[in-house]
């Protein structure tokens, strides 16, 4: 299985073309390859990295729509937004109760992404244990995860699509 990612390349109109990438989502290595490219976004007809699909999944997508309608935490391990710089995001799936969150991560900082994923997996598992014992309802579990992600993330960008 590949480490699937969604790549969103901003066009001159401020909207995005979305591409599927089969590799680079697990370790965020695609962010580094995109940033090292002479033209990180590629061209309107050709993405910059050979690991990215040639044909866009969607074009003319606004930023809110990108997060709410196109990023699927069960399909995509990462999201890379290519504007002037490359920004990496990690989707955090809460489970079937609630879609989850999207958290900004630094692909250039040692262990940043691993720290985010390890913290979230431990927190999600603890909340899942409470849910399994009947100590909390599904709604309360989702609210708890949202609060914990928001408070733990501090200055990171956090979205709840």
PyMOL commands that set and color helices and strands:
alter all, ss='L'
color gray80, all
select helices_A, chain A and resi 29-36+63-70+112-133+138-153
alter helices_A, ss='H'
color red, helices_A
select strands_A, chain A and resi 5-10+16-21+58-61+78-82+86-92+101-105+158-159
alter strands_A, ss='S'
color yellow, strands_A
deselect
rebuild
show_as cartoon
